[in-house]
Amino acid sequence: MLSTALPGGTWTLGDLTITRFGYGAMQLAGPWVMGPPADHDGALAVLREVVDLGITHIDTSDAYGPQVTNQLIREALHPYPESLHIVTKVGATRDQQGGWPPARDPESLRRAVHENLENLGLDVLDLVNLRLGNAEGPQPGPLAEPFETLVELQQQGLIRHLGVSTATPEQVAEAQAIAPIVCVQNMYNLAYRQDDELIDVLAEQGVAYVPYFPLGGFSPLQSSALETVAARLAATPMSVALAWLLRRSPNILLIPGTSSTAHLRENIAGAGLSLSDEDLTELDKIGG
């Protein structure tokens, strides 16, 4: 196991210790996160490489595929190593057009939790994030009913820890007033930094912040400043972007996704890149 060599060290989610460098499984599904992968055996190989490299944090959802990535995870890794922790999310489903319609009523959430348990082959889910907002991002509004539904499932022993995703700071605070959360999962990267203040608040509370689309997602990061720093370091822009996130705050956990074992190793090496104060000053201006 190479976990001690992974950049960023570890973080504690409640009573779970995980590597700050994790893996997001979304890209294992087919195009636009629908259907099976073009290379089934290749997808299994990536997941096994994740574990072999010492990564102990896999992020997934039964909506990916739908159900495809969770079934791949089970096929590749079950029975799971004791050190491996799988994080999933509920609150959205998929339609025939590949959209992500909300599914946050109590019945849908209960069904989603049980389907995640079944497809992953688990009796209890380590961490479930409640997905709020929509494809445009976080949307204001109360979350009491759906979040309390997950709290009930937690009390029944089906969920260990809770988090929220695509949430406004006000929704984070509302969730925390109902029950403890161990993470917030929102879109954040060098160029999209609307959560700077929230990250700092969560760091003081010991709550993890997990940026999705750390490399820009479907619109890859493009910045002349990023390219300049990368050229100076003889690195790729994506490596610099990952390294910057780990340096941004100790409570940031990375979940970059890939369907390639070679790219997985490149991401790990990139996140371990050493950035100088000069580099950081230039990079911080990108999202300013």
N, C-alpha and C positions, 0 to 999 in steps of 0.2 A: 504494500500500500504506500502511496506517495502523498498522503494527506498533509504531512508536515512540510512538503515542498510546494503545496498549493499557495498561491498569493493570497494575502489577507488574513491568514490564520482561521480562527473559528469564532462563532457567535453562539450564544445560548438563547434559544426560543423556549421560554418557559423552563421545562426540565429537559429539553432536547439540545444537545450540542451538535452543531452542524458546521461545515466548512463555509466560509463567506463566499467562496467561489462555488456556485452551484451550476445546475444544468436545467434549462427550460426545454421541455419535451414537445412543444407545439409543432415545431418544424418536422417532426417525424411523420405526421399525417401527410396526405396527398396535397396537391396544389390548393392554395387558399384554405388550408387546414380542413379539407374535406376529403373523405375517402381514404383508402389504404395507400401506403408509400409505394413508390415505383420499385424500390429495392427493399423487400421485406427483410431479407437476411442482413442487408446493410444497416437497417434500422436497429435490429437486434444487436449487431456488432457495436454500434455507437453506445447503446445503453450499457453493454457489458464493459466497454472501455471506460465509461464514466465511473463505474464502480472500481475497476482495476486501477484507475488513476487516483483513487482516494476521495473522490467527491461524495459527500454524504447528504446532499440536498438536491432532490429532483422536484421540479415544479411541473404540474400537469393539470388537466381538467378532463372530465368525461365529455365536455363539449367539443374537444379536439377530435375531429374525425367525422361525426361524433363517435366516441367510445374507442376509437382506433388506438390512440396513444396509450391509454390505460391498459388495453389488452396487450399491446406490445411490451409495456413495462412488466406486466405479469409474466408473459411468455419468456422474456429475457432474464428476469432477475428473481422470480419467485422460486423457492422461499428466500425472502430478503435477508441480507446481512443485518445483524442487529444494529450496526452503526448507521444504516441508511434510513433517511427520513423523507417521506413523500408528502408534498404539499399539493393540495388540490383546491379548486374553487367551484362554487355553485352560484346560481343567480342568473344565468343566461343559457339558452339552448341554441339550436341551429335550425334554420329553415332550408327549404329546398334551393333557395337562391344563394345560400352561403352566408346569410345574415345572422345576427346574434340577438334575436328578440329576447327581452327580459323574461325571466321565469322565477319571480321572487315571491310568489304566493306560498303560504305554508305547505300545501300539498306538493307543489313542484319542488320545493327545497327538500322535503323529506324524501321524495322519490330520488332526487339527484344524489343525496348522501348515500342512500342504499345502493344505487347503481354504481357509484364510485367504489364502495366497499366490495361489491360483487366483481366488478371488472378488474380491480386491483388485487383481489384475493385477500382482503384484510378483514379483521374483526373490528378494528378501530382505526380511524383516520388520524394521523399525527396532527395535521393542521388543515383547517378549512377556511378559505377566504370567501367572504360574501362579496360577489361582484355587483357593484352599483353602477350608476351612470349608463352610458350607451356608447355607440361607436364614435360619437363626437367627444367623449371624455366624461369627466365627473359632471353630475347634474345635481343641483340642490334639491333637498327634500328629506323627509323623515325616513329613518330606517328601522324604527322600533319593531314593527311586526316581523319582518324577515329575520332580523338579528336575534330577536327573542326566540324565534323558531329554532335557530341553530343552537342557542343556549340550552333549549330543552333537549335537543339531541346530544349535546355535550353532557348534560346531567344524566342522560340515559346511558352514558358510557360509549357512545359511538364516535365521539370526537374528543381529542385531547385538548387542542388549543384552537383559538379563533383569531381571525384577522379580517380586514376589509380591503377591497380592491376598487380602483377607479372611484375614489372617495374624496369629497371635499374635506378641508380641515374641520368644518362644523360637524360633518358626519362622523369623522374619527372621534371627536369629543363626545358625540351622542352615544356611539358604540361603547366607549370607555365608561360612560355613566351607567351602562346596563351591565356590562361584564368586562373582565380584563381581555385585552387583545395583545398579541405578541408581535404582530407585524402589520404594515400597511404596504400594499402593492399598487403602485401608480406608475403612469408613464413619466419617465424622467431620463434625461441624458444631457450631454454638454450643451446642446442648443435649446432644450426644452426644460426650463428650470423653474416652473411655476411653484414647485414645492420646496424651495430652498428653506423658507422659514419653518415649514412643517418638519422637514428632516431634522433640523436643529432641535426643535421641541421634542421630537420622538427620541433623539439621541440622549437628551437629558433624562427621559423617562425609562431608558433602557429598552425601547421598542424598536424592532428592526424596520428598516425601509427597504423594500425590494423593487427596484425600478424595472418595469417591463419596457421593451423596445430600447434597451440600453445603447443599441447601435443605430437607432432610428427606425427600426421596424421595416415597414413596407416602403419607407422613404429614407434610404440610408443617409447618414450624416454627411453633409457637404459644407466645408468651411475652409477658406484660405488659411486662416490662422492654424487650424488643426493640421492641414497639409504641411504648413511650414514647420511646425514642431515635429511632426512625424519625419519629415525629410532630415531635419537636424539630428534626430535620434536613429536614423536609418531603420525606421519602423513603419508599420502600416498605420493609417489614420484610425482604424478600428482598434488596434492595440493601444494607442494613446487614449482613445475614448474610454476603454475599459479600465486602464490604469488610473485615469483621472477619477473615475467613479469610486474606486477603492480608496483613493486618497481623500475624496470629498468629505467623508464622515465614517467613523468606525462602525456605525450601525447599518451601513449600506451593504446589502447582500446581492451578489451578481447571479443572474440566471440566463446568460446568453444561450441561445439555441443554435443547433446545427444538426444536419443529417449526415455529417462527414466526420470520421474519426480524425482525419488530418486537420480539419478545421477546428475540431475540439481542442487538440493539442496547441494549435496556433492561438486560440483564445486564451488558454491558460498561460502560455508564454507571454502573450501581449499584456494580460492583466498584471503580470509581475514586472513590467517595465518600470525602471526608475525615472521619476520625473523631478527635475530641479525646481527651485523656487521661480526661476525665470520661466520655465515651461508652464508652471501652474498659473503664473500671472497672465501669460498670453492666453491660456486656455479659458481662464475664468472670464475673460472679456467676451467670449463667444456668446454666452447666454445673457450678457448684460444689457 
